[in-house]
Amino acid sequence: MRKRLIILVICACFSFKTSSTAFEQDNVDTHLIEALIVKRLNVIRANEKLTVLTENTILKKAAEDQANYISSKGMLSHRQPLKNKEKTRNRVEYYGGKMQGIGENTAYLKVFGKALFKGKKGQIDTININTVDRAVDYFVYAWMNSVPHKTNILYPDYRETGLKVVYNKQRKALYGVQVFAYPYK
């Protein structure tokens, strides 16, 4: 048991430390950011004795739709003006999903610039967001330090997720949307 735990800890540390690749001005690896965010949030859920989230392609399409929308508008929102895509549930159903419970987290991150973090001792730290690791850290930090977003992440009934991060070159910003759901019982 002890050997298995040590191997698990080493694997977890290795998987989080292999992505410190610096961003290039016109090329940010959003797929890697997405994968690492989901992994990190699943570790958080597992530590809370919750079921890990499985990825769902319909939820990912709904997340991508909203991420593209908020990126084009340059603002965070859970809504769109089109009636068939107005709310998260509408977007999930638009792409063919039938879920009983649905939640959504959104976040915005300016890259190639400074971001504020609350340090471990409560101090405010300023860091430059210019690597995959730092982007992942920021998204997870932002969501886990916001009560409604953290509630979605730790909601025990959620079983599936779809996450999309979009890089807007003109705004030098990342827009992330994560949709959570559980099917009808």
GIQUI-V363783 format. One record per backbone hydrogen bond with DSSP energy under -0.5 kcal/mol. NH is the residue of the N-H (numbers start at 1). CO is the residue of the C=O. If there is no record, write none. Layout:
BEGIN
[[NH;CO] [NH;CO]]
END
This chain:
BEGIN
[[5;1] [6;2] [7;3] [8;4] [9;5] [10;6] [11;7] [12;8] [13;9] [14;10] [15;11] [16;12] [17;13] [18;14] [23;130] [24;27] [27;24] [30;28] [33;29] [34;30] [35;31] [36;32] [37;33] [38;34] [39;35] [40;36] [41;37] [42;38] [43;39] [44;40] [45;41] [46;42] [47;43] [48;44] [48;45] [49;46] [50;45] [54;159] [56;161] [60;56] [61;57] [62;58] [63;59] [64;60] [65;61] [66;62] [67;63] [68;64] [69;65] [70;66] [71;67] [72;68] [73;69] [74;70] [75;70] [80;86] [85;82] [86;83] [91;87] [92;88] [93;89] [94;90] [95;91] [96;93] [97;92] [100;182] [101;182] [103;180] [105;178] [107;176] [109;174] [111;172] [112;129] [115;127] [117;125] [119;117] [119;123] [122;119] [125;117] [125;123] [127;115] [127;125] [129;113] [129;127] [130;128] [132;21] [133;19] [135;131] [136;132] [137;133] [138;134] [139;135] [140;136] [141;137] [142;138] [143;139] [144;140] [145;141] [146;143] [150;146] [151;147] [152;148] [153;149] [154;150] [155;152] [158;155] [159;181] [160;181] [161;54] [162;179] [164;177] [166;175] [168;166] [168;173] [169;167] [172;168] [173;168] [174;109] [175;166] [176;107] [177;164] [178;105] [179;162] [180;103] [181;160] [182;101] [184;98]]
END
